[in-house]
Amino acid sequence: EDKVVQSPLSLVVHEGDTVTLNCSYEVTNFRSLLWYKQEKKAPTFLFMLTSSGIEKKSGRLSSILDKKELFSILNITATQTGDSAVYLCAVEAKFDSNYQLIWGAGTKLIIKP
Amino acid sequence: EPEVTQTPSHQVTQMGQEVILRCVPISNHLYFYWYRQILGQKVEFLVSFYNNEISEKSEIFDDQFSVERPDGSNFTLKIRSTKLEDSAMYFCASRGFNQPQHFGDGTRLSIL
């Protein structure tokens, strides 16, 4: 059965700290891995990773994929209270002629001032 | 920046009633999705839609559910006879070819 596992489930740090969020997967017909940030409403797209070893960066956020070991990490440096959210990892897998997202349970990140 | 929009933001319905949740995907997107998220639980896939037909559906998407793209812009999810366990946040998403999915803000469905 396809699955996506995120760790830790929750994390509390202080402003300015660096955090690393983990996502491992067992998925057949892997196509891509996506990171989303979910605050009160919709998941907001952060990164889409398809190739191993290529870091994607956006400001203080960065992510990398290891397709051999089947995991990805999301790093946030110099955290701010606005980074508090649930961070979702999803793997896009091919089913017949279409692609489907398989979601992790999320990491709830709380940044204390 | 173009957005996926969903209406209503909150829907309260009596058990057994029909509900229609509406979505306007990003205009040049071709692939459309519905997900639900029960409070405190994972996001769950319901259905994907491409080229005016369902391309994939999950076990959750039983005969009580249907989707339609009645015109060039709207994408709707209908639940025929709602149950208490249908209470959840329902998200619509769309994407272009080889692009990530973008989500709407969701409709919170409360079944009484």
Interface residues (C-beta under 8 A of the other chain):
Chain A: S32 L34 Y36 K41 A42 P43 T44 F45 M48 L88 A90 F95 D96 S97 N98 Y99 Q100 L101 I102 W103 G104 A105 G106
Chain B: V4 Y31 Y33 Y35 K42 V43 E44 F45 S48 Y50 S55 E56 F91 Q99 P100 Q101 H102 F103 G104 D105 G106
